[in-house]
Amino acid sequence: MTELGRARDLLASADAVIIAAGAGMGVDSGLPDFRGPEGFWRAYPPYQKLGLDFMSLANPRWFDKDPPIAWGFYGHRLRLYRDTIPHEGFAKLLALKKPCFVFTSNIDGQFQKAGFKDVAEVHGSIHHLQCTQSDHGIWSANETRITIDQDTMRAQAPLPKCQRCSALARPNVLMFGDNGWDGARSDGQLEQLQQWLQQTSSKRRVVIECGAGTGVPTVRGFSERLHAVGTTLIRINVREPEVPKGAIGLALGAREAIAALV
């Protein structure tokens, strides 16, 4: 039996499914691939002229140093994620009609847009905001609209403000070197995930990991820990499909693999 056939049989016989997703899950929806500086600069040419890559920009220091640069970067991504339609792989997974929980490092909100209810966003959500100065809670960014100069990628005033103190607001996402992130919302989601894992511990489970690389290994580590305690891992990764013993690795894109599995 092929690895794909084995994976299909495991999924069909599973009583519960964990979906673990990294950035590769959204690439098939048309979201940019930020793998390496070249991939990032293809999506955002103005930043190449400034010598700024993804890791340089995804840093909270810009909200202190240069707020228009910070909100130019995150404001553009907020609009992009709002406009993006999840690819059909999301709907196919939702149509499994099995108990399911999503664990993702993505901040784009694509799973919720596709109709998933139980989602743990370990790195936060760009669709929520927090204050840069005080612990003033987390609120929705639904009413936030940001105008950006496309030549300079700088946001124009007015910039988002805290709903309580009017200080500058920032996305409720975990950035690199971030000591100011309010993780309360994500912590609550992770607690719900742990409760769900306990409730389904006696069931036949599989974890379908989609597009999670080794650069930021949060999702891969989560999947492999589940695999180590008896939840079989099906890893979908076109570039890095390597798996631990007993797991299944499929060197395919997320949309293609899900279509073949479901």
Residue, then its C-alpha position, 0 to 999 in steps of 0.5 A: m500500500t502506498e503512503l497516500g493509501r495508508a493515510r486515506d485509510l487512517l483518516a477514514s477510520a479515525d474517530a477524531v481529527i486534529i488539524a495542525a497547520g502552518a503557513g503552507m496551508g494558506v499558500d494554495s489560497g494565494l497567500p504569499d510564501f515568505r520562505g526566505p528573503e527572496g520570497f518575502w521581497r517578491a510579495y513586498p518589493p518596497y522592503q527590498k529597497l529598505g533592506l528589511d526582511f520578514m523577521s526584521l519587520a515582524n518585530p514589536r520595536w517598530f511600533d515604538k521606533d516607526p509606527p507608520i512602518a509597523w502598521g504599513f506591514y501589518g495593515h497590508r497583511l490584515r487587508l490581504y487576509r480579509d480579502t483571501i478566500p480559503h481554498e477548497g481543502f478547508a471545506k473538504l476537511l470541514a466536511l469530514k463530519k468528525p470531531c475536529f480541533v485546529f492547532t495553527s501558528n497562522i494569524d490569518g483567520q482562514f480556518q474561522k472564515a472557512g467555518f471551523k469553530d474549534v481553533a487554537e491560534v498559538h501565535g495570536s490573530i491579526h484580526h484582534l488588537q491590543c494596547t502597546q502601552s498598557d494591559h487593556g485587554i484584547w478587542s476585535a479589529n473588525e472596524t479597523r481600516i488602514t490606508i497604506d502608501q503602496d510605494t513606501m509601505r507606510a501607513q497613513a494617519p490615523l493609526p489604530k488606537c487603544q479603545r481605553c487609553s487612546a495609545l497606539a494599538r498593535p495586532n494581538v500577534l506574537m512577533f519575534g523578540d516580543n515581550g509585550w504580547d498579550g497571550a490571554r486569548s490564545d491561552g484560552q484557546l489552548e486550554q480548550l484544546q487540551q480539554w478536547l484532547q483529554q476527552t478524545s484520548s480514548k478515540r482513534r485519532v489522527v493529526i493532519e499537519c499541513g504546510a508546517g516547516t522547520g523554520v518556526p517548528t511550533v506546529r511540527g513539535f506539537s504534531e510529533r508530541l501527539h504522534a509519540v503518544g499514539t495519535t498517528l501523524i500525517r504530514i503534508n509538506v511539499r518541501e520538508p515531508e520527513v517524519p518520525k518512525g510510524a508517521i506518514g509523510l506526503a510531499l504534496g501541497a496542502r490542497e492537492a493532498i487533502a483532495a486525495l485524502v478526503 
